Structures are given as structure tokens and as C-alpha cells.
């Protein structure tokens, strides 16, 4: 499968959210389950907020009473000033209580979303490597950022507003019916029609909103991938290509956003037309009733304000329901991650030291390429304290074997034994805590040198970190920085050279002090001085440890106890350097001869340049 095909598959694998009522209820229950620790506070706050919203329904009635007391003081039991004072008191109390309890709900929601973010992140980093092999980093980041932000905004605002508008709608309808059935009839007749249209528009808006959200996540993925690989982008002068790729994704997002905006604009225009047209009709008809003396001007003003409450509530429902659906759609994506099976990585308090590895008849294919065997019936034995090498062409299976030994993946068949114990009987953490790795592509975190070395042992003191740096031949260049160990390395270690990053990784492995060591050599691209310092540091690191060297330069494996030669997912030869080189027709001998010729050519070029 090509890279572009995999990208398209990733896009298509993003769930297109179209929720039934049952599914919506399920997702809402999932989100509300995070409110359980705060349920009593949340329920009290919601009840109080509903009461204050209900108190808002008194506002039109008090306004009507003020008008009647001014125009017909002889018929009013209260003076305009008393009623105005009562109105002001209701407003002050209402908004004061609303502020206190809305802040309480906002605080609860922030804590809930923080808990949800933490749970998703903790679950995400515990997922097996095969999960990350089938997903794009930008897509996963979008789940943690935009999807959870959508949920946060909905629960911080939309639900409260939905409750408030529901109270206004129900209360408003009840009041206008009680005041004048003649005036209420046109509104009650129009409501089913308006609700039906609102539902139809809401569905369309929801569909386009979801597509827009997915398209926006896709453009965010491109940004993240481009910035992560910015060195490659610049090396290949592909800035224009990436800009066009991002612009293409944005144009798709814009097109969908415009369609959504058209739908919303059409719906809002219709609601405004119906609302103001209805108000105009009510004013004309109500004016005739006031003129005939059937109702007072205060009653008419009260009715008109309640009608506006009803119209405003109906106009807001489509947008609020759309926002709710987007939040529930985001919940589907979050649940998709939380539904993935995590690795069981909890280890023992004092895990046993594992020093030997035996691989028995391992067969393995990557989940994304099940039809292509990466390893085929591989068996090997690595004794305690022995030094072995995996050699072979790129794609032969060397790094895959190292990954299986670290239990990044589980074999399709066969078994791996550590000190004679089957991997199935050992916890993942108990295996991985015994293995230290110095990879070929060093990835440092964006903090300080101290934090990056201490990553090998989070309990290490600063003195222990410095000692590890000395053993890794890193203390000299670290000492030249003004901040020493507290020097920031930049994003992915960009402020350090390749040799410096390599020595930081070696110091990290030294600090971990693992009984089993995997070295994926990366010295071939370094200058002679850096290579010498790193080789010296590696020798210290390998001392008295079971060591696996994934060899790219065969000169580094001559002293290994056993060399395993990989080809097309199989071990075709094994033995010491002397044993393998003794057969000129062997794969290892041919690789040595080929590398010797390459080194000779490079040496001749260097001498010529000098």
C-alpha cells in the first residue's frame, strides 16, 4: 500500500458521525459519567439555575404591571415605583445567583474535561505499537485538542443555554395561552411547522458541521506532520509542496464551512422572517384588541415579550442541538480510542533481572502489511553477558527482531524466552525495565539535558546524571554550556549536534543500568572525533551486559560472540566474524567485501580533497 493510499485510508477510517437517538443517549451517558464525583454539586447548581431562569419569566409580567399602573393607576394595587423596585430586585438576585452557580458549573466542567483529557492521554500512551502504526499523529492530537474542546464548549455553555431556552419556551407558551387564546392561537399553530423545519435544517447543519470538523482535523494533521519533519521539508526544498498540500486541505475545509454557513444563514433568515412576521401580525391584532378594550396595554406588552421569548428560544434550538450533536460526535471518536485494548504494563516492585534471550520459531507480519512476512521461522539464542550482532541489508528483519525482543509487538507464532521464562508469563514492564535502547534516530524531548538523561531513571540525583554523562563522554560539551545540565535542547534536540544527541542517549541508557542492551548504531554519519567518543562510550555501556548490536558498519561487530545474518526475514548464517569470513561465498563475507570497497572509495575521495 502506498503512502498516499494509507493517508486516504486514515481519512476514511475517521468515523463519520451520524447518531441515532439511542446512540446519542449512549454518548451523553458516557460524558455525564465523568460528572459522578461532582453529581450533587452539579445537580444543585442546575436546579438553582433552572429556578433563576424561571424567575426570568417574571420580567415580562412585571413590565406589563408597570405599564398598567402608569396608565391606569386607579386599577393598580401597587405604585409604579414599587413594581419597578421589585423588577430591579428580581434582576439583581437572578443575575447574582446565576453568576455564582454558573461559575460553579464551569469549574466542575473544567475539572471533568481535565479528567477526560488525562484519561484519554493515559490510555493513548498505553496502546500497543500496532495502534500507532495505523494512525497519524496529527489525527490523534486532534482528538485530544479539538474534539475535547468541542465537548468542553458544549458542556460549559450549550447545555445551560439549552435548559434556559427550554424553560423560556415552555413558560412563555404557558403564559401566552393564559393571557389570550386568541393571540396565542396563531403562534401555537405555527410552532409544529417551525419545529419540523428546524429539525430538517438541524440535520443538514449537523452533517456539514461534522464534515467540516473532520476536514479541519485533516488540515491540522498536515501542519503537525510538516513541522515534525521540517528538516526533511527543507532538505528537499518541498516548502511549496507542503504549502499547496495544506492549502488544498484548507480549501476543502472552506468549501464545507461555506456550505454549513449557507445552511445556517438560510435557517436563521427563515426564523427571523417567521419571527418578525409573526410579531408584526401579533402587534396588529393585539392593537385591535387593546383598542376594543378586550385587553390592557400592559397585558399586550406582557404577551408580546413572552412571544419574543418563545420565538427566541425556537430560533436558538437548531444551533444548540447542532452543537450538542457535534459534542456527541466527538464523544464517539474519544470512545473509539478508549475502546482500544491497552498494554498491561504494570510491573513488579522489585522485578527480577533478565539477562538471556532465546527466540524460538518466530513468525511475524506487521498488522498494516499482514500479507508480507517480516520474520519467518526465526530462532536464535543470546546468552547472559554475551555480545551479538544483527547484520543484513535494509528491510531484512533486524530492527523488527529487536522490536519483538522489547515486546513492542507480539509474534504471530513462536515464543521468546527471557532467562528461560516464556514472554507470555512475564509482564511487559518486567521485560522492558530490563532492556535499554540506544536507537539510530535519537529523539530527545524539548526540555533540558538533565531531564533527557534522567528519563532513563526518574529517581536519579543530579550527581548521578552527571556521572552518567561523564561515562557517555558527554560531560565535556555539556560543561561548555552556560546552564550546564539545565541547557534546553530545543524541539526534538534540534539545538544539539548528531553526536551530542547520541551521547545524551547513551548517558540515558547508562543511568537506566539495564542488564540487556540494544544498540542501533548511528556512528557512520558522524565525524571521526564524535565517532571515536561514542564508540568509547558504547564500550563502557556494553561492559558486563547482554548486548544486541544492530550493525550498519560491520567493523563494529568483529568482536561479537555471535553474528546473526538476516535476509528477507530469515537468519541465513550465524557465527563469529572469523567463522563467517572464512567462507568467501557467505552473505556476511560479501557484505564485508562490499563495505570494504565503499570505505576505500570514500577514503580515496577524502585524500583527493585534502
N, C-alpha and C positions, 0 to 999 in steps of 0.2 A: 504494500500500500504506500503510495507516495505521500510526501509531507503535506501537500495541499489536500489530498484525499482525507488524510487524518484530521486536518483542520476542519474540513467540511463535515466530517463525521462528528467532530466535537460540537460544531454548531447545531447539527441535527439532534444530537443527544441531549441538548438543553431542553428540559421539559417545557412544552407549550401548554401553559396552564389554562384549562377550561374546566372550571369546577362545577360539579352538580351541587344541589342543596346539601346532600349527605356529605359530600367531600368538604364543602365549605364548613359545615358543622364540625367535622373531624379536625380540620386545620385550626379552627377557632378554639376548640377544646385543647389542642396541643399548645397553642400560645398562652391560653389562660392558665394552663397547668403551672407555668412559671410564676404565676401570681400567688400560688398557695401559701408561701411563707408570709405574705402580706395580706392575706384574704380579708381579715377582719378590718384592718385599716382601710383597705380599698373599698370594701362594702360600705363602711360608714361614710367614707368620702363621697361615694357615688350616691348614696341615699341623700346626703346633705345637698349635693349638687343638684339632684332632682328636685328637692324641696325649693332651693333657691331659684331654679329655672321655673318652677310652678309659680313662685312668688312674682316672677316677671309678668305673669298673665294678669296680675292686678293693675299693671301700669295703664293699659287702655281704659279699664273701668274707672280708675281714679281721675284720669284725664277727662273722661266724659262727665264725671260728677263735678269737676271744677267748672267746666263749660256751663252745665245746667245751673250751678249755684251762682254764677256770674250773671247769666241771662235771666234766670228765674229765682232770685234769692228767696222769694216768699214760699217757694215749694221745697227748698232745701233745708234739711235739719242742721247742716254744718256750713260754716263760713268758707269761702274760697281759700283763706289763709290756712285754716285747719286742714283742709283736704290737701293743699299743696305741701304742708308740713309732713303730713302722713306719706304723701308720694315721695318726698325727699328722703324721709326715714327709710321707706322700703328700698329705695335705690341704694342708699349708703350701706344698709345692713346686707342687702343682696350682694353687692359687689365686694364688700369686705369679706363675707363668708366665702364667696366664690373664689376670691384670691387665695385665701388660706388653704382651702381644700383642693383647689386646682394645683397649687404648689405641692401639696401632699401627694396627689395622684401623679404629678410629673416626677417627683422624687422616687416614688415606687416604680414607675415605668423605667426610669433611668437605671435603677438597680436591677430590674428584671432584664432589660436589654443587655446590661453588662454581664449578668449571669448567663444569658443565652449566648452572647459572643464568646465568653470563656468556655462554655460547654462545647460549642462548635469548634473552636480553635483546638481545645484539648483533644477532642475526638478526631479532628483532621490530622494532627501530627502523630496520632497513634494508628492511623490507617496504614496498611501494608504498601510496599513499594509499587506493587502492580497497579494500585489505585492511581498513583501519581503518574505512572507510565501511560495511563489512558486519559488523563485530564491535562488541561492547560493551566499554568499557574495563575494567569490573569483571570480566568473564569472562576477559580477558587477564591481569589482575592475579592472578586466582585460579590461572591456570596457573603463574605464576611463584612463587606462595606455597604454596597448599595442595597442589597436585599434586607439586611438587618436595619439599615437606616430607614427603609420604606416601612418596615414594621414599627420602628420607633416613632416615626412621624404619625402613623395611623393611631397608635395607642396613646400618644401624647395629646393629640388634638381631635382626630376624626371621630373616635368613639364618643368623646364628651360632646362634641358638636352634634353627633347623630342623636344622642339621648335628648339633648336640649331642643333640637328641631322637632323630634317626635312629640315631646311634651307640648311644644308650641302648636303643632298640628292638631293633636287630639284636643288640647284645651281650647284652642281657637275655634275648632269646629263646634265643640260643645257650647261655647259662649254665643256664637253667632246664631245657632239654632234656637237657643233660649231667648235671644233678643227679638229676632224677627224671622219667622219661617219663610215669609215672602221674599226677603232679601237673601236668605240662606239657600233657597231652592236652586237658583242658577249655579251657585258655587258647588253645591253637592252633586248636581247633575254633571258638571264639568270635570269633577275630580277623577272618576274612573277613566275617562278619556285621557286626561293628562297623565295619570299614573301609568296607563298602558304605554303611552308614547315615551314616558320617562324610562320605563323598563327596557323598551326596544333600543332607545338611544344608549342607555347604560351598558347594554350588552356589547353594542358596537364599539363604544368608547373603551370598554374593558379589554376587548380583543386587540384593538390598536395600541392601547397603553402597554399591554404585556409584550407585544412585538417590539414596541419602541424601547422598552426596558431591556429586552434581550439584545437588541441591536446596540444599545448604549454599552452593555456589558462587553460585547464583542469589540467595540472600539477601545474600551478600557484595556482589554486584553492585549491588543496590538501595542498600545502605549507601554504597558508593563514589559512585554517581551522585547520591544525595541530598546528600552532603556536598560534592561538587564544585559542585552547583547550589544551595547553601544560600541564596544571596541571592534566587534566584527562588522557592525554597520559602517564605521568609519574606515576600517581596513579595506573594505571592498567598495568604498565610495558609494554606498547604497542609500544615502540620505534621501535622495529624490524618490527612490523606490518606496521607502518606508513612509515618506510623506504622502505619496499617492495612495498607498495601501490604507493609511489612516484616513485620508480624505474620502476614499471610496466608502469606507465603513461609516464615516460621518454623514456622507450624502444619503446612505441608506437610512440612517437614523433620522436625518432631517425629513426625508420623504415620509417616513412613518409618523413622525411628530406632527408634520403638516396635516396629514390625513386625520390624526387624532384631534388636532386643533380645529379642523373643519367641522368634525362631528360635534365637538363641544360648542363651537360658535353657533352652529345651526340649532343645537338643542337650547342653548341659552337665549338665542334670538326668539325661538318659538315660545319659551317660557315667559320671556319679557313681554312678547306680543299678547299672549294669553292673559298674563297677569295684569298689565296696564289696560288692556282692552276690557277685562273683567272689572277692574277698578273704575274705569270710566262709566261702564254700564251701571255699576252699583251706585256711583255718585249721582248719576242722572235719576235712577229710580228712587234712591234714598232721598234725594232732594224733593221729589214729588210727595213722598210720604211725610217729610218734615213740613212741607207747605200745607198739606191737608190736615196736619195736627195728629197723625197716627203715631208718630214717634217724635221725641225731642231731639234737638241738635246734639245734645250730649250723647244720647243713645246712638245717634247716627255716627258720630265721631268714634265712639267705642266700637261699633260694628265695623267701621272702615279699618280701624287699626288691627282688629282681630283678623279681618280678611287679609290684611297685609302680612300678618304673622303666618297665616295658613299658606298664602302664596309663596312667601319667602322660604318656608320650610320645604314645600314641594320642590321649589327651584334648586334647593341645596342637596336634596336627597341623591340625585343622579351622581353628582361629583363625589359625595361622601361614600356612596355604595361602590363607586369605581375605585376609590382609594382603599376601601376595605378589601375589595377583590384583589387588588394588587398586593396588599399585605398578605392575604391568604395564599396568593400565588407564590410570593416569596417564601412563605412558610413551607410550601411543597418542596421548594429547592433546598431549604435548610434541612427538612426531614429526609430528603434524599441522601444528604451527607451523613446525618446522624443514623440513618438506616444501614450504612455500610458497616461491615464487620471489622472491628479493630483488632490489632495485635494484642495479645496478652503479654505485657512487658513487665509486670510486677515481679521483682526478683527477691531472692533471699536476703536476709540481713547480713549474713556472712557467707556469700556464695563460695563454693569450692573452686579451687584453682584448676583450670583445664589447660593441659599442655600438649596433648597429642590429638591428631585428627585422622580419621580413617573414612574414606569415601568409598561406598560400595554400589556399583552398578547404577550410577545416577543417570537418569534421563530427564531432560528439561527443555521446555519451549516457553518463550515469553508469551504472556496472555494476549498481547496485541498481535503476535505472529504465531499462532498455535500450529500452523502447518509447517513451520521451519524449525527443526530441532537445533537448539543452541548447544546442547550437550547430549551425547549419545553413548550410553553404556560406559560411563567414565568411572574408573576405580583408581584410587591412589592411597598411599599411606605416608603420613608425616609424623615421625617420631618426636617425642618430647625433646626440646632443645636443639632440634635439627634445623638446618637451613636448606630450603628447597626453592626451586625457581620454576615458574611457568613461562615458557617461551613459545613463540609461534607468530604467524602473520596476524594482522588485524582481523578481528572477527572470528578467530579460531576457537574462542571459548574461555580464554584466560581470565578475563575480568568477570565473566559470568560465574565461573567456578569460585572465584574469590567472594562474589556476592552471595552465593549459596552457602559458603562456609560461614559468612556473617549472618546467615538466615534472613537476608533481605527478601528472598523468595523460598518457597517450599518446592522440592523436586517433584516431578510428575510420578517418578518411581525411583526405587533405590533408597539408600539411607546414608546419613552422615553420623559418625560416632565421635564423641569427644571424650578422651580417656576411657574409651570402651563403652560409653553410655550413649544410647541412641538419642538423636536430637528430639525425638517425639516425647522423651521422658524429661527433657530439660526445658526450663522456662527460657523465653527469648532473652530476657535481661541477664540470666545466668550465663548465657553464651556470649552475648555482646560485651558484657563487662570484662570478659577475659580476652577480648580482641582489641588491639589498637591498630589504627589505619593511618598511613601517610599516603594520600591519594595523589594521582598525577596532576589533576586540576585542583589546585588549592583554593578553597572558598573560605575567606575569612569574614567574620561578622563586622559590622560597621562601628564597633566600639573601640576600646583601647587594646594595645598589645597585651596588657595584663589580663583583660577579660578573654581574649582569644586563646592565650596559653592556658589560663585557668579553666577553660572549657573542658580540658581533659580530666580535671579533678576540682570540682566546685568548692571543696573544703580546703584547698591548698592555701598556705600563707603566702605573702608576697616574697618572703625569703626563699620558699620552696619553688616558686615560679621563677625567680632569678637564677636559682641553681639549675633548673631545667633549661633555661635559656643559655647558660654557660656551657652545659653539656651538648647543646644543639649548635654551638658556635654562633649563637645569635646575640650574645651579650655585648659584643664589640660594636655592632651597628646600632643596637638599642641604646647603648651608653652615649652615643653621639647625638641623640635627640635631646632637646632641652627638657622634655617631660619624661624622658626615660620610658619606663614601663607604661606610663599613663598616656603615651602618644596615641592619638587616634589614627587608625589605619585607613579610614575612608571606606566608602561603599565597596564591599567585596574585597577589601585590602588594596584598593587602587593606588594608594599613596606609597606602597612598598614595591620593590622590585620582585621579579620572579624568584630569585634566590633567597631573598629575605622572607618572602611568604613561605617558601619551602622550609626554611629553618624554624619559623614560627610553628608550622605544622609538626615538625619533628619534636620541638620542645613540648608541644601539647601531648604528643604520644609518650614522651619520656615521663611527663608528670602523671599520666594515667598509669604507667608502670604495668602494662598488660603482659601476661605470660605468652600470649600468641600475638604475632605482629604480621601485618600485611603491608608491604611496600610496593606502591605502584610508581616506579621510577619516573622522574621528570628532570633528570640532570642533563639530558642530551642537548637541550636548548639553552643551557646556561653557559656563562663564560668559564674559563678554566679555573680561576680562583674560587668562584662560587661553587663549582662542581667539586673541587678538592675539599672545601669546607663542609659541604653537605655529605660527601662520601665519608669523611672523618666522623661527622656527627651520626651518620647512619650506623657505622661500625660500633660506636658506643651504644646506640639504641638496640642493635641486634644481639649484643652480648648476653649470653645465657638465656635467650628467648627462642621459642619456636618461631621461625621466620619464613614467610612466604614472599618471594620476590617476583612480581610480575615484570619480566625483563623486556626492555626495549633496546638496551645496549648489552650485547652478550658478554662484553668484557667484565661486567659486574657480577656474573654468575659463575665464574670459573671455580670459585672456592665453595660452591654449594655442595651439600652432601648428595642431593639428587636433583636432576634437571628433568622436568616433565615437558615433553614437546607436544604441543597441541596443534591439531589441524582439522578443520571442518567439524569442530565439536567433539573430537576424539583425541585420546592420548595415543600417539603412534610410536613414541620412543620414550625411554627413561633411562637414566644412569648418571654417572659423574661426567664432568667435562672430558676427562681423558678417555673414558669408555666410549662416549658418543663420537668424539672427534676421530677416534681410531678407524671408523668406517666412513671413508670419503663419500659413499653414496647415501649416507644418512641425511635426513632432513636437517638435523642440527648442524652437521658439517657444512652443508650447502648454505645455511643461514650465516654461519661464521665466515665462510669464504666471501659471501656477498657483502657482509658488513665490513670485512677487511678491505675489499676493493673500494667501497664507499669511503671509508676512513682515509685510504691512500689518496683518492681523488681530492677529498676535502683538504688534506694536508698539502698536496701539491698546489692547490689554489691559494692557500694561505701563504705558502712560501713565495709564490709568484707575486702576490700582492705586497709582501714585505720587500 
